[in-house]
Amino acid sequence: MDTWVLFPGQMKTFNEGERPGGWAGCRGVVVINLNNEDFLAFDMACPNCVWVGGATVVEWQLLAQPMPNYFHCTMCNTRFNPLDGRPMQGAETPYTMRQYRVTRLSEWELHIHN
């Protein structure tokens, strides 16, 4: 098991590749630490492109990174709000990024689930 330090305002991607039997196009999960108490988790796959071969909205990163102003899909050129996964103004899609629930198990453990 790996341990990662994720400070407030940072995000970290966890990429296990496509998951057979899972949501089509799943490319991993991005976790955002909002304030050490609240965390967000989204699927890295673009909800607009998932049915046409899939594209990642969040590029995989080895280390924790600062949270960006938006997530960007280069396939359909849609930008998504990292706080709620919704397409930003001007997007041509009604789809939001798939969000997961995050339960804090301890100071160092999170459970990410549907």
C-alpha positions as CSV (number, residue, x, y, z in Angstrom):
1,M,0.0,0.0,0.0
2,D,1.3,3.4,-0.9
3,T,1.0,6.4,1.3
4,W,0.6,9.9,-0.2
5,V,0.6,13.3,1.5
6,L,-2.0,15.5,-0.1
7,F,-2.1,19.0,1.2
8,P,-5.1,21.3,1.0
9,G,-5.6,22.7,-2.5
10,Q,-3.7,19.8,-4.0
11,M,-4.9,16.9,-6.2
12,K,-3.5,13.5,-6.9
13,T,-4.4,11.0,-9.7
14,F,-4.6,7.3,-9.1
15,N,-4.6,5.4,-12.4
16,E,-5.3,1.7,-12.6
17,G,-6.1,1.7,-16.3
18,E,-9.4,0.6,-17.7
19,R,-11.4,-1.5,-15.3
20,P,-13.1,-4.5,-17.0
21,G,-16.8,-4.5,-16.1
22,G,-16.6,-1.0,-14.8
23,W,-17.9,2.3,-16.2
24,A,-16.8,2.4,-19.9
25,G,-13.7,4.4,-20.4
26,C,-12.6,4.6,-16.8
27,R,-9.0,5.9,-16.7
28,G,-8.5,6.2,-13.0
29,V,-9.6,8.6,-10.2
30,V,-8.5,12.2,-9.3
31,V,-8.7,13.1,-5.6
32,I,-8.8,16.7,-4.4
33,N,-8.0,17.8,-0.8
34,L,-10.1,20.9,-0.3
35,N,-9.2,21.7,3.3
36,N,-7.9,18.6,5.1
37,E,-11.5,17.7,6.1
38,D,-13.3,17.7,2.8
39,F,-12.2,15.7,-0.2
40,L,-13.6,15.3,-3.8
41,A,-13.0,12.4,-6.2
42,F,-13.8,12.2,-9.9
43,D,-13.4,9.7,-12.6
44,M,-10.6,10.9,-14.9
45,A,-12.5,9.9,-18.1
46,C,-14.3,12.6,-20.0
47,P,-18.1,12.0,-19.8
48,N,-18.6,13.4,-23.3
49,C,-16.0,11.2,-25.0
50,V,-16.4,8.0,-23.0
51,W,-18.5,6.3,-25.6
52,V,-16.2,7.2,-28.5
53,G,-13.0,5.6,-27.3
54,G,-12.7,7.7,-24.2
55,A,-10.3,10.5,-23.3
56,T,-8.9,11.6,-20.0
57,V,-9.9,14.9,-18.6
58,V,-7.1,14.9,-16.0
59,E,-3.7,13.8,-17.0
60,W,-2.0,11.2,-14.8
61,Q,0.6,12.7,-12.4
62,L,3.1,10.7,-10.3
63,L,3.1,13.3,-7.5
64,A,0.5,15.5,-5.9
65,Q,-0.1,18.8,-7.9
66,P,-1.9,22.1,-7.1
67,M,-5.5,21.9,-8.1
68,P,-6.0,23.6,-11.5
69,N,-8.7,26.1,-12.4
70,Y,-10.3,23.6,-14.7
71,F,-9.9,20.0,-16.0
72,H,-9.6,19.9,-19.8
73,C,-10.5,17.2,-22.3
74,T,-8.3,17.6,-25.4
75,M,-10.5,15.3,-27.5
76,C,-13.7,17.4,-27.3
77,N,-12.1,20.6,-25.9
78,T,-14.4,20.7,-22.9
79,R,-13.4,22.3,-19.6
80,F,-14.8,21.0,-16.4
81,N,-15.1,22.7,-13.0
82,P,-12.8,20.8,-10.5
83,L,-15.2,21.6,-7.6
84,D,-18.3,20.0,-9.0
85,G,-17.3,18.3,-12.3
86,R,-19.7,20.3,-14.4
87,P,-18.9,21.6,-17.8
88,M,-17.8,25.2,-17.7
89,Q,-19.5,28.1,-19.6
90,G,-19.3,27.6,-23.4
91,A,-19.1,23.8,-23.3
92,E,-21.2,21.9,-25.8
93,T,-22.0,19.0,-23.5
94,P,-24.5,18.6,-20.7
95,Y,-22.6,15.8,-19.0
96,T,-20.7,16.2,-15.7
97,M,-17.7,14.2,-14.6
98,R,-18.6,11.1,-12.7
99,Q,-18.1,11.9,-9.0
100,Y,-17.3,9.4,-6.2
101,R,-18.0,9.6,-2.5
102,V,-15.0,10.0,-0.3
103,T,-15.1,8.8,3.3
104,R,-12.3,9.6,5.6
105,L,-11.2,6.5,7.6
106,S,-8.3,8.0,9.5
107,E,-5.8,10.8,9.3
108,W,-4.0,9.0,6.5
109,E,-6.8,6.9,4.9
110,L,-9.6,7.7,2.5
111,H,-12.2,5.3,1.1
112,I,-13.4,6.2,-2.4
113,H,-16.6,4.5,-3.5
114,N,-19.8,4.9,-5.6
